[in-house]
């Protein structure tokens, strides 16, 4: 079977066709469509006004989401560290050691996110949004 969006069950085809017809008629829907072939499941969060769509594997999207979550947690920890330093609640040697660890971990997270950005740069460059110019 090719990669087209279709299903082998009559009820699912009817639902998919109804959603497709509504989108073509300009009727608003909830923005979520799920279609499944024997090889792949497509979760469509687009709305009828979206004129450009990039498909990516869910594993890639999950990796990006995990990276964002990790950076968010890390930045929160660095913020707490800076607050402790500001409040003079840790000694100078402790502050130096923690600052060194924070620096190393920020570099690590930065490299991880940059690698994820590299994976999506090419599809974005082909879109209306153009190339992402991080660290270029």
LOTI-384633 format. One record per atom (N, C-alpha, C, O): atom name; residue number from 1; x, y, z. Coordinates in steps of 0.001 Angstrom, whole numbers, always signed. Example, Ala and Ser with C-alpha at 12.3 -4.5 7.8 and 13.67 -1.06 7.14 Angstrom:
LOTI-384633
   a    k        x        y        z
   N    1   +13190    -5690    +7800
  CA    1   +12300    -4500    +7800
   C    1   +13200    -3300    +7800
   O    1   +14236    -3319    +8465
   N    2   +12850    -2250    +7080
  CA    2   +13670    -1060    +7140
   C    2   +12900      +30    +7870
   O    2   +13409    +1138    +8039
END
This chain:
LOTI-384633
   a    k        x        y        z
   N    1     +846    -1180       +0
  CA    1       +0       +0       +0
   C    1     +890    +1242       +0
   O    1    +1925    +1248     +666
   N    2     +523    +2265     -711
  CA    2    +1318    +3484     -737
   C    2    +1124    +4278     +550
   O    2     +417    +3834    +1454
   N    3    +1744    +5439     +633
  CA    3    +1706    +6234    +1852
   C    3     +523    +7188    +1904
   O    3     +510    +8097    +2734
   N    4     -459    +7009    +1052
  CA    4    -1607    +7899    +1075
   C    4    -2417    +7658    +2336
   O    4    -2333    +6594    +2951
   N    5    -3191    +8644    +2708
  CA    5    -3999    +8536    +3909
   C    5    -5311    +7848    +3537
   O    5    -6180    +8431    +2889
   N    6    -5425    +6627    +3954
  CA    6    -6660    +5889    +3729
   C    6    -6706    +4757    +4723
   O    6    -5691    +4403    +5323
   N    7    -7870    +4192    +4897
  CA    7    -8013    +3046    +5779
   C    7    -8802    +1991    +5051
   O    7    -9471    +2261    +4054
   N    8    -8713     +786    +5567
  CA    8    -9423     -299    +4911
   C    8   -10826     -489    +5471
   O    8   -11621    -1230    +4894
   N    9   -11141     +160    +6574
  CA    9   -12451       +4    +7172
   C    9   -13396    +1059    +6628
   O    9   -13038    +2231    +6514
   N   10   -14596     +636    +6296
  CA   10   -15574    +1522    +5682
   C   10   -15926    +2696    +6590
   O   10   -16013    +3827    +6110
   N   11   -16129    +2466    +7880
  CA   11   -16506    +3536    +8798
   C   11   -15402    +4577    +8913
   O   11   -15680    +5776    +8936
   N   12   -14165    +4135    +8986
  CA   12   -13060    +5074    +9079
   C   12   -12931    +5887    +7796
   O   12   -12620    +7078    +7845
   N   13   -13165    +5260    +6657
  CA   13   -13119    +5986    +5380
   C   13   -14187    +7055    +5341
   O   13   -13948    +8174    +4885
   N   14   -15358    +6708    +5816
  CA   14   -16453    +7666    +5838
   C   14   -16104    +8864    +6710
   O   14   -16331   +10007    +6314
   N   15   -15547    +8607    +7906
  CA   15   -15154    +9683    +8808
   C   15   -14061   +10534    +8185
   O   15   -14116   +11762    +8247
   N   16   -13066    +9887    +7581
  CA   16   -11977   +10612    +6948
   C   16   -12494   +11457    +5795
   O   16   -12112   +12619    +5661
   N   17   -13359   +10888    +4961
  CA   17   -13917   +11640    +3840
   C   17   -14741   +12817    +4331
   O   17   -14681   +13899    +3746
   N   18   -15512   +12623    +5402
  CA   18   -16308   +13720    +5958
   C   18   -15401   +14837    +6444
   O   18   -15654   +16010    +6169
   N   19   -14341   +14479    +7167
  CA   19   -13402   +15491    +7666
   C   19   -12713   +16200    +6505
   O   19   -12531   +17417    +6541
   N   20   -12333   +15449    +5479
  CA   20   -11692   +16044    +4306
   C   20   -12649   +16995    +3601
   O   20   -12266   +18107    +3238
   N   21   -13883   +16567    +3407
  CA   21   -14870   +17425    +2746
   C   21   -15137   +18685    +3555
   O   21   -15275   +19770    +2988
   N   22   -15212   +18551    +4882
  CA   22   -15435   +19727    +5722
   C   22   -14271   +20700    +5575
   O   22   -14478   +21910    +5491
   N   23   -13039   +20169    +5544
  CA   23   -11869   +21026    +5402
   C   23   -11879   +21727    +4048
   O   23   -11566   +22914    +3952
   N   24   -12243   +20984    +3002
  CA   24   -12280   +21578    +1667
   C   24   -13377   +22618    +1542
   O   24   -13233   +23587     +797
   N   25   -14473   +22427    +2264
  CA   25   -15571   +23389    +2234
   C   25   -15310   +24596    +3117
   O   25   -16115   +25526    +3148
   N   26   -14192   +24591    +3839
  CA   26   -13863   +25701    +4718
   C   26   -14566   +25639    +6047
   O   26   -14547   +26615    +6797
   N   27   -15196   +24505    +6368
  CA   27   -15877   +24354    +7640
   C   27   -14833   +24052    +8703
   O   27   -13990   +23172    +8526
   N   28   -14893   +24774    +9792
  CA   28   -13915   +24591   +10852
   C   28   -14147   +23273   +11565
   O   28   -15286   +22872   +11807
   N   29   -13051   +22603   +11899
  CA   29   -13149   +21404   +12722
   C   29   -12298   +21621   +13968
   O   29   -11822   +22732   +14199
   N   30   -12103   +20597   +14760
  CA   30   -11336   +20755   +15985
   C   30    -9836   +20722   +15751
   O   30    -9073   +20815   +16712
   N   31    -9390   +20594   +14523
  CA   31    -7972   +20618   +14208
   C   31    -7261   +19299   +14400
   O   31    -6040   +19239   +14259
   N   32    -7981   +18245   +14714
  CA   32    -7347   +16953   +14929
   C   32    -7962   +15924   +14009
   O   32    -9174   +15707   +14026
   N   33    -7134   +15297   +13213
  CA   33    -7564   +14200   +12363
   C   33    -6560   +13081   +12543
   O   33    -5354   +13320   +12605
   N   34    -7054   +11875   +12625
  CA   34    -6169   +10728   +12737
   C   34    -6517    +9766   +11618
   O   34    -7664    +9339   +11486
   N   35    -5534    +9432   +10826
  CA   35    -5716    +8471    +9747
   C   35    -4637    +7410    +9896
   O   35    -3521    +7694   +10331
   N   36    -4981    +6202    +9535
  CA   36    -4001    +5131    +9698
   C   36    -4012    +4237    +8478
   O   36    -5062    +3791    +8015
   N   37    -2815    +3986    +7968
  CA   37    -2662    +3003    +6913
   C   37    -2121    +1751    +7582
   O   37    -1918    +1727    +8796
   N   38    -1893     +735    +6809
  CA   38    -1346     -475    +7404
   C   38      +90     -251    +7872
   O   38     +603    -1041    +8664
   N   39     +744     +802    +7402
  CA   39    +2144    +1046    +7748
   C   39    +2352    +2239    +8673
   O   39    +3325    +2258    +9427
   N   40    +1479    +3224    +8640
  CA   40    +1731    +4414    +9444
   C   40     +444    +5067    +9902
   O   40     -601    +4969    +9259
   N   41     +557    +5732   +11032
  CA   41     -551    +6484   +11615
   C   41     -194    +7958   +11484
   O   41     +913    +8361   +11844
   N   42    -1107    +8756   +10979
  CA   42     -873   +10184   +10804
   C   42    -1823   +10937   +11726
   O   42    -3041   +10776   +11644
   N   43    -1261   +11756   +12597
  CA   43    -2051   +12608   +13482
   C   43    -1933   +14021   +12938
   O   43     -857   +14618   +12973
   N   44    -3014   +14543   +12447
  CA   44    -3014   +15836   +11769
   C   44    -3594   +16894   +12698
   O   44    -4782   +16858   +13019
   N   45    -2766   +17830   +13128
  CA   45    -3211   +18911   +13996
   C   45    -3378   +20221   +13229
   O   45    -3503   +21292   +13823
   N   46    -3379   +20117   +11908
  CA   46    -3511   +21328   +11101
   C   46    -4954   +21790   +11079
   O   46    -5882   +21038   +11377
   N   47    -5109   +23037   +10720
  CA   47    -6441   +23609   +10516
   C   47    -6561   +23951    +9038
   O   47    -5548   +24031    +8343
   N   48    -7783   +24154    +8543
  CA   48    -7944   +24406    +7107
   C   48    -7121   +25572    +6573
   O   48    -6791   +25594    +5387
   N   49    -6788   +26527    +7408
  CA   49    -6029   +27690    +6944
   C   49    -4521   +27429    +6872
   O   49    -3780   +28272    +6366
   N   50    -4058   +26293    +7363
  CA   50    -2638   +25955    +7261
   C   50    -2331   +25604    +5814
   O   50    -2868   +24638    +5272
   N   51    -1462   +26396    +5194
  CA   51    -1169   +26156    +3784
   C   51     +149   +25420    +3570
   O   51     +549   +25178    +2431
   N   52     +824   +25064    +4661
  CA   52    +2091   +24366    +4544
   C   52    +2229   +23423    +5742
   O   52    +1976   +23818    +6880
   N   53    +2626   +22187    +5483
  CA   53    +2733   +21174    +6527
   C   53    +4042   +20423    +6351
   O   53    +4415   +20070    +5233
   N   54    +4741   +20179    +7455
  CA   54    +5956   +19371    +7450
   C   54    +5667   +18117    +8260
   O   54    +5256   +18199    +9418
   N   55    +5880   +16964    +7652
  CA   55    +5697   +15705    +8368
   C   55    +7027   +15282    +8976
   O   55    +8073   +15370    +8333
   N   56    +6975   +14825   +10212
  CA   56    +8177   +14328   +10878
   C   56    +7799   +13129   +11731
   O   56    +6662   +13026   +12191
   N   57    +8739   +12229   +11942
  CA   57    +8442   +11070   +12774
   C   57    +8124   +11504   +14207
   O   57    +8704   +12463   +14717
   N   58    +7210   +10796   +14841
  CA   58    +6842   +11143   +16214
   C   58    +8028   +10996   +17161
   O   58    +8099   +11706   +18165
   N   59    +8957   +10096   +16868
  CA   59   +10148    +9934   +17700
   C   59   +10980   +11214   +17686
   O   59   +11516   +11612   +18721
   N   60   +11093   +11859   +16531
  CA   60   +11846   +13106   +16431
   C   60   +11149   +14204   +17241
   O   60   +11801   +14965   +17955
   N   61    +9830   +14279   +17126
  CA   61    +9076   +15276   +17881
   C   61    +9209   +15013   +19377
   O   61    +9335   +15953   +20161
   N   62    +9184   +13744   +19777
  CA   62    +9357   +13389   +21184
   C   62   +10740   +13787   +21680
   O   62   +10874   +14299   +22792
   N   63   +11767   +13558   +20874
  CA   63   +13130   +13953   +21255
   C   63   +13230   +15457   +21464
   O   63   +13863   +15916   +22415
   N   64   +12611   +16216   +20584
  CA   64   +12637   +17675   +20699
   C   64   +11908   +18115   +21964
   O   64   +12391   +18983   +22691
   N   65   +10739   +17516   +22231
  CA   65    +9979   +17858   +23434
   C   65   +10767   +17508   +24696
   O   65   +10776   +18286   +25650
   N   66   +11423   +16355   +24713
  CA   66   +12236   +15967   +25875
   C   66   +13407   +16921   +26060
   O   66   +13761   +17266   +27187
   N   67   +14003   +17346   +24960
  CA   67   +15098   +18314   +25046
   C   67   +14643   +19636   +25626
   O   67   +15324   +20216   +26471
   N   68   +13496   +20113   +25179
  CA   68   +12958   +21373   +25700
   C   68   +12643   +21240   +27181
   O   68   +12936   +22146   +27961
   N   69   +12048   +20115   +27577
  CA   69   +11733   +19880   +28981
   C   69   +13014   +19824   +29818
   O   69   +13070   +20401   +30904
   N   70   +14036   +19137   +29320
  CA   70   +15303   +19044   +30046
   C   70   +15963   +20394   +30225
   O   70   +16471   +20702   +31304
   N   71   +15960   +21194   +29184
  CA   71   +16557   +22531   +29276
   C   71   +15762   +23396   +30251
   O   71   +16343   +24154   +31027
   N   72   +14448   +23285   +30211
  CA   72   +13608   +24057   +31126
   C   72   +13939   +23712   +32576
   O   72   +14094   +24602   +33412
   N   73   +14045   +22427   +32867
  CA   73   +14376   +21998   +34236
   C   73   +15778   +22467   +34622
   O   73   +16010   +22898   +35752
   N   74   +16699   +22376   +33679
  CA   74   +18072   +22791   +33967
   C   74   +18161   +24298   +34218
   O   74   +18834   +24734   +35152
   N   75   +17495   +25078   +33399
  CA   75   +17510   +26529   +33604
   C   75   +16894   +26899   +34952
   O   75   +17347   +27836   +35609
   N   76   +15872   +26169   +35357
  CA   76   +15268   +26394   +36671
   C   76   +16296   +26126   +37774
   O   76   +16402   +26897   +38728
   N   77   +17050   +25036   +37641
  CA   77   +18085   +24706   +38631
   C   77   +19185   +25768   +38659
   O   77   +19640   +26161   +39733
   N   78   +19608   +26229   +37498
  CA   78   +20629   +27280   +37441
   C   78   +20095   +28556   +38078
   O   78   +20828   +29264   +38769
   N   79   +18823   +28848   +37848
  CA   79   +18206   +30016   +38482
   C   79   +18218   +29911   +40000
   O   79   +18496   +30889   +40694
   N   80   +17917   +28723   +40514
  CA   80   +17975   +28521   +41971
   C   80   +19401   +28694   +42486
   O   80   +19613   +29302   +43536
   N   81   +20372   +28166   +41756
  CA   81   +21768   +28310   +42147
   C   81   +22163   +29790   +42202
   O   81   +22784   +30242   +43164
   N   82   +21798   +30529   +41165
  CA   82   +22129   +31955   +41147
   C   82   +21461   +32700   +42302
   O   82   +22039   +33623   +42877
   N   83   +20248   +32291   +42631
  CA   83   +19552   +32924   +43765
   C   83   +20292   +32626   +45077
   O   83   +20456   +33511   +45916
   N   84   +20736   +31375   +45247
  CA   84   +21486   +31026   +46457
   C   84   +22788   +31830   +46550
   O   84   +23169   +32284   +47628
   N   85   +23456   +31997   +45422
  CA   85   +24683   +32802   +45400
   C   85   +24357   +34250   +45752
   O   85   +25059   +34871   +46549
   N   86   +23298   +34782   +45160
  CA   86   +22878   +36153   +45415
   C   86   +22530   +36369   +46885
   O   86   +22854   +37410   +47457
   N   87   +21875   +35390   +47491
  CA   87   +21479   +35494   +48894
   C   87   +22630   +35136   +49853
   O   87   +22468   +35193   +51072
   N   88   +23781   +34769   +49293
  CA   88   +24963   +34388   +50070
   C   88   +24659   +33237   +51026
   O   88   +25106   +33219   +52173
   N   89   +23881   +32273   +50513
  CA   89   +23521   +31114   +51319
   C   89   +24489   +29953   +51111
   O   89   +24378   +28922   +51775
   N   90   +25428   +30117   +50197
  CA   90   +26472   +29108   +50013
   C   90   +27819   +29812   +50058
   O   90   +27928   +31005   +49775
   N   91   +28828   +29054   +50415
  CA   91   +30169   +29646   +50547
   C   91   +30777   +29895   +49164
   O   91   +30289   +29399   +48148
   N   92   +31851   +30674   +49161
  CA   92   +32507   +30981   +47893
   C   92   +33038   +29733   +47188
   O   92   +32828   +29596   +45983
   N   93   +33718   +28816   +47884
  CA   93   +34176   +27602   +47200
   C   93   +33013   +26756   +46656
   O   93   +33122   +26157   +45586
   N   94   +31904   +26713   +47402
  CA   94   +30728   +25986   +46915
   C   94   +30174   +26662   +45656
   O   94   +29799   +25990   +44695
   N   95   +30129   +27981   +45675
  CA   95   +29607   +28728   +44527
   C   95   +30485   +28493   +43301
   O   95   +29976   +28338   +42191
   N   96   +31794   +28467   +43499
  CA   96   +32716   +28248   +42372
   C   96   +32505   +26850   +41794
   O   96   +32434   +26687   +40576
   N   97   +32405   +25849   +42657
  CA   97   +32204   +24467   +42193
   C   97   +30864   +24319   +41467
   O   97   +30789   +23703   +40404
   N   98   +29818   +24884   +42048
  CA   98   +28495   +24779   +41429
   C   98   +28433   +25545   +40111
   O   98   +27793   +25094   +39161
   N   99   +29089   +26693   +40047
  CA   99   +29117   +27468   +38804
   C   99   +29835   +26687   +37707
   O   99   +29421   +26719   +36549
   N  100   +30901   +25991   +38065
  CA  100   +31619   +25180   +37090
   C  100   +30738   +24047   +36562
   O  100   +30687   +23807   +35355
   N  101   +30045   +23353   +37468
  CA  101   +29124   +22287   +37052
   C  101   +27991   +22844   +36191
   O  101   +27615   +22247   +35183
   N  102   +27455   +23988   +36596
  CA  102   +26368   +24597   +35823
   C  102   +26843   +24970   +34421
   O  102   +26126   +24763   +33443
   N  103   +28049   +25517   +34328
  CA  103   +28609   +25886   +33032
   C  103   +28743   +24668   +32128
   O  103   +28344   +24708   +30965
   N  104   +29298   +23596   +32655
  CA  104   +29482   +22371   +31863
   C  104   +28145   +21797   +31407
   O  104   +28002   +21368   +30261
   N  105   +27168   +21791   +32309
  CA  105   +25871   +21218   +31935
   C  105   +25122   +22115   +30947
   O  105   +24407   +21611   +30082
   N  106   +25275   +23425   +31063
  CA  106   +24648   +24330   +30079
   C  106   +25246   +24070   +28698
   O  106   +24518   +24040   +27706
   N  107   +26558   +23882   +28626
  CA  107   +27194   +23572   +27342
   C  107   +26672   +22263   +26770
   O  107   +26425   +22161   +25568
   N  108   +26504   +21263   +27624
  CA  108   +25990   +19970   +27170
   C  108   +24576   +20110   +26618
   O  108   +24286   +19619   +25527
   N  109   +23688   +20781   +27368
  CA  109   +22318   +20969   +26896
   C  109   +22276   +21792   +25614
   O  109   +21479   +21518   +24717
   N  110   +23133   +22797   +25536
  CA  110   +23193   +23617   +24327
   C  110   +23561   +22770   +23116
   O  110   +22955   +22908   +22053
   N  111   +24546   +21900   +23269
  CA  111   +24951   +21018   +22167
   C  111   +23826   +20059   +21774
   O  111   +23594   +19824   +20588
   N  112   +23133   +19509   +22762
  CA  112   +22016   +18599   +22466
   C  112   +20916   +19310   +21679
   O  112   +20413   +18779   +20689
   N  113   +20547   +20508   +22120
  CA  113   +19496   +21247   +21410
   C  113   +19950   +21682   +20026
   O  113   +19159   +21678   +19083
   N  114   +21213   +22056   +19897
  CA  114   +21730   +22446   +18590
   C  114   +21659   +21270   +17620
   O  114   +21302   +21452   +16456
   N  115   +21995   +20067   +18085
  CA  115   +21898   +18876   +17228
   C  115   +20455   +18607   +16811
   O  115   +20203   +18201   +15676
   N  116   +19512   +18829   +17719
  CA  116   +18103   +18667   +17354
   C  116   +17679   +19733   +16346
   O  116   +16911   +19451   +15427
   N  117   +18172   +20935   +16515
  CA  117   +17877   +22005   +15568
   C  117   +18421   +21680   +14184
   O  117   +17767   +21946   +13176
   N  118   +19601   +21112   +14140
  CA  118   +20194   +20718   +12858
   C  118   +19286   +19734   +12113
   O  118   +19201   +19773   +10885
   N  119   +18612   +18856   +12854
  CA  119   +17755   +17848   +12235
   C  119   +16521   +18462   +11575
   O  119   +15973   +17882   +10637
   N  120   +16081   +19622   +12051
  CA  120   +14874   +20228   +11468
   C  120   +15165   +21452   +10608
   O  120   +14247   +22047   +10045
   N  121   +16438   +21830   +10503
  CA  121   +16791   +23006    +9696
   C  121   +16436   +22849    +8220
   O  121   +15870   +23759    +7615
   N  122   +16766   +21708    +7647
  CA  122   +16537   +21517    +6219
   C  122   +15054   +21589    +5845
   O  122   +14703   +22304    +4907
   N  123   +14168   +20865    +6555
  CA  123   +12749   +21003    +6210
   C  123   +12245   +22433    +6391
   O  123   +11442   +22911    +5589
   N  124   +12705   +23116    +7431
  CA  124   +12280   +24503    +7633
   C  124   +12805   +25414    +6533
   O  124   +12116   +26349    +6123
   N  125   +14006   +25156    +6054
  CA  125   +14587   +25972    +4983
   C  125   +13762   +25867    +3702
   O  125   +13719   +26802    +2902
   N  126   +13109   +24724    +3518
  CA  126   +12282   +24524    +2326
   C  126   +10875   +25090    +2510
   O  126   +10083   +25097    +1567
   N  127   +10562   +25558    +3700
  CA  127    +9233   +26086    +3977
   C  127    +9220   +27606    +3841
   O  127   +10237   +28232    +3542
   N  128    +8065   +28168    +4063
  CA  128    +7918   +29633    +4002
   C  128    +8649   +30315    +5149
   O  128    +8918   +31514    +5078
   N  129    +8975   +29575    +6205
  CA  129    +9653   +30172    +7350
   C  129   +11133   +30381    +7086
   O  129   +11753   +31243    +7709
   N  130   +11704   +29617    +6186
  CA  130   +13099   +29786    +5831
   C  130   +14038   +29160    +6825
   O  130   +13619   +28468    +7754
   N  131   +15303   +29407    +6621
  CA  131   +16365   +28792    +7410
   C  131   +16418   +29389    +8811
   O  131   +16226   +30590    +9001
   N  132   +16682   +28525    +9786
  CA  132   +16910   +28960   +11163
   C  132   +18396   +29255   +11293
   O  132   +19218   +28390   +10993
   N  133   +18756   +30443   +11730
  CA  133   +20159   +30854   +11775
   C  133   +20730   +30831   +13178
   O  133   +21246   +31845   +13648
   N  134   +20651   +29701   +13852
  CA  134   +21243   +29577   +15187
   C  134   +22694   +29137   +15051
   O  134   +22996   +28160   +14365
   N  135   +23568   +29849   +15696
  CA  135   +25004   +29542   +15720
   C  135   +25619   +29479   +14330
   O  135   +26610   +28772   +14149
   N  136   +25089   +30168   +13361
  CA  136   +25674   +30183   +12016
   C  136   +26550   +31394   +11837
   O  136   +27131   +31583   +10769
END
